[in-house]
């Protein structure tokens, strides 16, 4: 059976979370993500789940970490100021290898900024927001359907790699309404418990870097700490070897699987002179502009980044190919632009269309840049 719904992006996110098996949400309402919490407050109890409104976003992040160790797929939703408050607990989730999903519906910033307006100003914070070395996974939906789909994928990736995963949406996608299609046969990665073996080590340096996820109260002898720890989970803070082995494993289990995690969509890049790169809501304007440029005979293609982190270096470089110019379109003053420029290593002229103030870049603005560069 296929279900078709006409819903808001934030509602689609909530439906995706439940479909993925989320059974615990803790959060603090903040515009423009509030409808995620509202829908889950209503729907989670109907599937045996729990919703808790916390006193702030610091507590929210801590609660979903606890919820995950208690055996439930867990998530929260927030926007920029709340995302900032969560960063210490996000670091704790990385070092303890706790699968959680954090949805950030981005708004104008810094500080309180523009609560009701769109932005993509938190992309670098998703990568570098917490202290230390770690490799995050982040997804960027550009439609209501993708907000549903990417929320499910975020839970799947969190379980597969035992790691926090971010869904970096924006106000446009969060509040727009579109049709979504919910299929019956959606792949859901279940929470798999380890065998209750006497020698089970929850943080063992296994070949693929990811151990099965135990739960409190299920008879496992586990210790969970934010300190550098050995394979048992017990603190071992003075050993360079222990720290190096732990942190390198945490990073490598993501980096060694980049080809499985990273996702981009492209069109018209094969012989393009100009390639336009974007993610999230601006993708919609980019596709319109590129199609119009192609109709005018210009050799222009586009790349849509679905997974900003880990950054799809190889895919971007390969798709850009022999193009002379790349335009990066985003709702900030330049964040992913610098990643694209780094990957292309000055072999291509890289240009930024960075729009702030809460407005989407328009197709005409993108077309104007294409014409300025001189796409043939």
N, C-alpha and C positions, 0 to 999 in steps of 0.2 A: 504494500500500500504506500502510495506517495501522497504526502500532505503538502498543500500549497497554502501559504499564509501571506498576508500583506501586513508587515509589522515594522516597527521602528528598529534601528540598529541595536540599541541597547537591549531591547526585548529579545532580538535574535540572539544576542550574546548569552542572555540568561537561558534561553531555550537550548542553545548549544551546550552550555555547562551541564544542564540536567541530562541531556542526551549522552554526554561524555561520562556520566556517572558521578558528577559532583553531588556530594551530600552534606557539605558544610560550607557555609558562607559567613564570614565575619567582616563587617565593614562599617564605615562612617559615611553618611550621605554627603556627597560633594558634587556640585555641578561641574561638568555635564555628564557625569556617570551615574547619577542617582537612580535612574530607571532600571539599571542592572540590579541594584539592591532591592528596589521596590518589587520587581517581578519575582526575584528569588525569595523574598520574604513571603510572597503569596504562594509560590509554587513548590518550594522545597518541602514543606510539611506534607504535601500531597503524595510525595514519593518516599516518605520516611526520612527526609533530611532535616537539617536544623539551620536556622538563621539566627544570628546574634548581631544586634547593633552595638558596636563598641563605643567607648568614650572618645577615642581618637584613632588615627591611622597607625600610630605606633603599636597600640594594643591590637589593632586589626591584623597586622602582619604577624604578631606573636601568636595570636589565636589560631590563625590558619596553619601555622607551623605545628602547633600542638594538635590541631585537628587531623593533620596528615599523619603524625606519629601515632595518633589514636586509631588510625585505620581508615579514615575517610578521605576521599578525594576532596581537596579544599581549595577555595579561591577567595579573592577579594577584588573589589573594583574601586578605582579612585581617579583623581586627576592630579595635575602637577604638584600643588602644595602637599597633598597627602602622599604622593610618591616620594617626595623629599623626606618626609617623616619616616617612611618605611625603610630607608636605606640601611640602617644598622642591622635590622632584623633580616633584610634581604641577604646581607653578607653572612649572617648566621645560618640562613637556609642553605646557602651555597656550601659552606664548609661542613655542614651536617648532612648534606645531600638529601634535602627534604623536597619532595615533589609538591609544588604549589603552583597555582596560576594567579598572576596579578594582571588585571586589566587596567590600563591607563587610557582614559578618554581625554585626550590632551586639549588644553585651552591656552589662551594668550597669557604670557608670563613675561618676566619673573614675578615672584611674590604672588599676591592675590590676582594681579593682572586683570584679564578679561574672563570672568567666570562663564559667560554664555557664548563666547566666541571661539572659533576654531584656531588651532595651531598644531605644529609638529615640533615643539620646542624642547621636548624631553628625550629626544632620540639618543643623544650622547650620554644623558644621565642613565638611560637604560644600560649603556655599555660600561660606564665608569663611575656610576653613582655611589657605590659602596667601596670601601677601602680594600686594597689588596689585589691579588691576582686571581681572576676567575674568568670564565668564558660563558656569557649569557646566551640564551636563545630568545629572540624576539620576533614576533609576527606583526605585519602591518596590513590590515584589511582595507580594501578600497571600495567595498560595496556592503550592503546589508547581508547578502548571501555569504560573503566572505567573513563577515563578523561572526556569523553562525559557524561556518566551516572552520575558521581559524581558531575559534574557542575550543572546538573539539580537538583539533590538531595540537593545540597547546597542552591540553590534558594528556594526550597520547605521548607527546614528547617528554613531558614532565615525568611520566611513569617509566618510559623507555630508558631515560638517562638519569633518573632520580635527581632532578634538578629543578630549580624555579624556572618558570617560563613566563615571559611577558607578552601580552597582546597590546600593541601600541596603536590604538585607534585614535580618532580625532573627533571633535564635536560634530563635524559634518556627517560622518558615518554613524556616529552615535545617535543622532537625532533625525536623520532622514528616514523616510519610509519607502520600502520596496518589497516586491514579492520575493519570498524565499521558498525553496523546494526542499522538503525534508524526506530523504530516502529511507527506506527500511534497512538497507544493508550497509549502513555506515560502520566503518571499522572503528572499534573501541578497544584500546589497550587496557586490559584489566590490571588491577593491583595484584601482583603475585607475591605470595608469602614464601619465605625460604623454608627449607626443610628444618624440622626441629632437631638438628644434629647437635651433639654435645660440643663439637668444635666449631660451630657456626661463628664466623667473624663478620660483623656488619659492615666493616670498612676495609675489607681485604683488597689487596692490589691484584684484582683478577685481570684476565687478559683483555676484556673489552672495557674495563674500568668501572663497570656498573654492577653492584651487588643487588640481590633481591631485597625488597623493602620490608623489614620486620615491623611489628606494631606493638606498642605498649599493651600489656595485659594479656598477651597471647603466649606467654611462657618462654620468651626469649631473654637471655641474659645479656642485655645491651646497656650501654652507657652513651649518652649523647651530650657532647660539649662543643662549644665554640672555640675552645683551645685546640692547638695542634694536638692530634691524637694518633694513637697507633691503630692497628687493625681491629682491636677490640673496642675502640672508642675511648680508651683511657688517656688522659693528658700525658704528653711527652714533649714538653715545650722547649727543652734545652738541646734537642738533637737536630742538627742541621739535616741529617739524613732522613729522619722521620718527616720533617716539614717539607723537604724537597719532594719526597716520594708522594706525600699526600696531595700537595697543591698541584704538582705536575700531573698526577692522575686525574684530578678534578678538571683540569684544563684539557688534557689529552682526550678524555672520553667525549668531549664535544668537538675538538679540532680534528680528531681522527675520523669523525663521522660527518664532516662538513658536506660531503657530496650527497649524503642521505638527508641532511637537515635543510641545506640551502635550497631556495626555490625562487626562480625568476620566470617571468613570462615576457616574450618578446615578439615583435612583428616588424618585418621590413628592414632588418638590420644587415641582411646578407651583403648588399652592395651599397649601403647607405653612406652618404657624405656626412650627414648629421644624425646623431642618435640622441634621443631625449630620454632621460632617466628620471623616474619618479616612484613614489610609493604612497599608499593611503589615498585620501580624497583627491589630491591633485592629479592622480592617474586619469580621472574622468576627463578633465580638461585636456590633458596631454593626448589621449587617444583621439579626441575630436580634432585637435590641432594637427596632429600627424596625418590623419586621414585626409583632411582638407589639403595639406601640403602635398601629399601624394597625388591627389586629384589634379593638382596644378603642375604635376610633372617633376616635383622635387624628390630627390633621393634621400628620404628621411625615414628613420625607424624609431621604435621606442623600446625601452626596457622597463618593465614593472617589477620592482623588488618586493617580493612577498615576505622575505626573511632578512630584515636589515642586520640582524645578528644571529649567528656569526655572519660577517659580511661576505657576500658571494664574490670574492675576488676573481676567481678563475672564470666564472660565468660572465662577469662584466667585461673582463679583458677580451675573452673570446668573441663575445657578441659585438663589441665595439669594432673589433677587427681593424680594417684600414680606414675607418672614418676619420675625417680631419677634425671634426668638432663634436663635442658632447655638451648638451645642455642639461643641467640638473635642476629640477623644479621641486620646490618644497616650501612649506609654510613656516619658515624661520629665516634667519639671516645667513644660513650656511652651516649645516651640520653633516649630513650625509654627503654633501658636495665635497668635503675634504677627503672622505674615504674614496670617492670615485676618482678624484684628482690624484690621490696617493697610488691607487692601483694602476692608473694609466701612466704614471711616472713621466709626465711632461711630453709624452709621445703624441698627445692629442691636445688641442685647445679646449679647455674645460671652462664652461660658462655657468653662472648661477642666475636663476630666477628665484629669488627669495622673497616671498610675500608675507608680511606680518600685518597686524591690525585686525585679524579675525576673518579676513576675506580669502576665498579661493583664488589662485591664479586663474585667469580666464584663457580660453583658447586663443583669443585675439592677441593677448600679451605674449603667448608662446609663439604664435605665428609671426608676430612682429620680430621676435628675436631670431627666428629661423631666417626670415627675409634679410635681417640686418647682417647675419653671418654670410648669407648668400648661397643657400642650398640650391643645387641645380636640378 
